[in-house]
Amino acid sequence: MDLELEAKVKEDYEIARRNILEAERWEGKSPEAEELIKKAHEKFKELEEAVFVYEESKSKADLMKALDISRELRLLSIDALEKAREINLCLGWRVIVTLAIVTGAAAVLYLATYRSISHWAIHAAFWSFFGVMTNLTYSASRHVINRDFSKLHLSWYLSKSIQAPLIALALLFLLVSINFGVGEGISMNLSDMLIKQDSGGQAPSYALYGIAFILGLFSRRAWEYLELFKDKLLPRVEK
């Protein structure tokens, strides 16, 4: 029984240590969180002293005292971690709302100017933007659900929202410029499928909308394909 109790004390100690280390990692903690972390460190010292006394005495009473302290420490560490995360979780929700507002504003702008847009690339830029905003909203939601949202993610969200449409456009420009062989003496240009000429200029097909959205949604994979094209076009020079 003593061995089980000793193992429980060690388990509580390890859980508390991990929780406090994670709580200290979060930036922008509230004063309440800082105070709980300070109390946890004091409780760590108290537990270490209680364990030292037990190891000297091997008394059941001293072991139970150490166990009580370890339980208090574990609960205190959980509270400290929850408080440390609170501000970041509020920031996460604000980011989700901001993404929704920006996406809605872009959709309104696109619908208002849809008929006056004369170049397919502008349509593609809008749809790739909608794709990456969908990806970012999903990512922010997952971080909020997992309670690990951090303000360090903000720079990634900003850069992603700018990079993804540009990467999508680069790939689409390449795709519509390449002829694909489909048989003996027969070639096909994707621009014939994705872009249609009409009296108003270049009208994109529904396929272009879908491809642009997918390139924005999976912009990391799109970047990998752009890297592959770069390696073919500009192979590494062996020194």
N, C-alpha and C positions, 0 to 999 in steps of 0.2 A: 504493500500500500504506500509506504514512504517513497518508493521509487516512482510510483505513478504520480504522487503529489509533486515530487521534485521535477519530473518531466513537465508537469503542468506549469510550474513556476517558470521553467526555461521557455516553454512555448509562449506564455504570456509576455515574457521579456522580449522575445524575438519579434512577436507581433507588434508590440509597442515600439520597439526600436525602428522597425520598418515604417510604421505609421508616422513617427516623429520625423524621420529622415525625409519622407515624402512631404510632410507638412512644411518643413523648413525650406524645401525646394521651391514651393509656390511663391511667386512675387505678388506684391500688393496685398499682403495679408492684413486683416483687420486687427486693431489693438486687442480685441478679445481673443483672437487666435494666437497672437504673440504671448499673451498672458497664459493661455493654456499650455503652450509649448514650454514656457518657463516653469510652470508647475510640474509638467511631466519630467523635466530634467531633475527637479528637486526630488520627485518621486523615484526616479532611477537611483539616485544616491541612497535614498531611504531603503530601497529594495536591496541594493548591494550590501548595505550594512546589515540588513536582516539576514541575508544569505550567509554572510560571514559569521554572524553569531550562530546560526544553525549549524554550519560546518564545524564550528568549534564545540558546540554542545550536543549535537545530534538529538536535540529534544523535539518531541512531537509538537509541543506548544510553539517553539520557535519556528518550526516548519509551517505550521498553520498561519502564524503571523506573516511569514514571507509570502505565503499563498494569497492571503488577503490583500497584501500590498501589491502583489503582481496583478491581481484582478482589477484593483483600483487604477493601476497604471495603464492596463490595457484599455479600460473604458475611457480614461482621460485622453489617451492617445487617439482614440477613435473620434472623440469630440474635437480635439485639436485639428485633426485632419479635415473633418467636415467643415469647421469654421474657416480653415485656410482655403478651402475650395470654393466657399460661397461667392466671393467677389468674382472669381474667374468664371463661375457658372452663370452669374448675372451678366458678365461680359459676353459669354457664349450666346445667351438668349438675345442680347442686343445685336450681336453679329448676325444671327439668324433672321431677325426682323429687318435689319438693314439690307441683307441680301434679298429678302423678299420684296422690299420697297424698290431697290435698284432694278431688280428683274421686272417688276410691274411697270416701272417708269419706262424702261427700255421697250417693253412690249407695247405700251401705249404709243411711244414715239414711232415704233416700227409700223404699227397699224395705221397711224396718221399719215405716214409718208410712203406707205407701201406702193401705191400706184405711181408715185413720182420718181421712184428709184429706177434709174435707167441701166445700171451695171450690176451684173450678177454677183460681183465680189462684195458689194455692200449687203446684199441679201445674205450671203454666206457669212459675213462678219457678224451680223445680227444673230443668226441661228447658232453659230459656234459660241457666241457669247451666252445665249440661253443655255447651251449645253454645259459650259463650264460653271455657270451660276447654279445649275441643278446639282452638279458635282460638289461644289463648295457648300451648298445648303445641306446636302446629305452628310458631308464630312463634319460640318459643325454640329449637326444634330447628333451624330454618333458620339462625338467628344462630350457633348452635354449629357447624353444618356449614360456614358461610361464615367462621367464625373471627372474627366481629366482634361478639360478645356484649359488652354493657357494663352495668355496674351502674346506669347512667342509665335502663335499660329497666325497672327494678324498680318505680318509681313508676307507670309506664304500665300494667304488668301489674296492679298493685293497683287502680288506678282503673278499669281496664277490667272487672275481675271484679265490681266493685260497680255500675258504670254499666249494663252490658249487660242484666242482669235487669230493672232498673228501666225502661230504655228499651223492652224487649220487653213488659213489663206495660202500660206507657202505650199502646203501639200496639195491643195486644190489647184493652184496655178500649175504645179508640176503635172498633176493628173490630166488636166484638160489640154496639156501641151504634148502629151505622149500618144503615139499611135501604137495600138496593140494588134499583133497578128492573130487572126481568128481562123485562118485557113490558108491554103496555098494561093498566094497572090492576093489575099484579101486582108485588109487592115481596118481597124475601127478606132476612131478617136472618141474619147469619153466626152469631149465637149459637145458632140452631136446628141448625146443622151442627157447631159446635165444642163445644157444651155440651148435655148431656142431663140431664134431671131424673129422679132415681130416689129410692127410699125412703131412701137414705143421704145425699141432698143433690144437689149439682151434680157430675155425673160427666163429665169431659172425654173427648172422642173422640180417636182416634189422630191425626186431622188437627191437633188442638190441640197435641199433643205435637210433631208435626213442625214446625209453624209456630213454636212457641216455641223449639225447638232451632235452627231456621234464623235466627231473629231474634237469638239469642245468638251464633251462629257468625259472622254477618255484621252485627255490631252497628254498624259504621261506616255501612253502607248503611241500617240501621234508623234511625240518628240523622239521616241525610239526609232520610228520609221524615217524621220528626218535625219537622224544620226546615221542610219543605214545608208541613206542616199548620199550623205556627206562622205562616208567612207568609200563609196563607189566612185564618186566624182573627184574626191581629193584623197587618194590613198596615202597612208602614212609613208613618209620617206625614211628608208632605212639608212642610218648613219654608219 
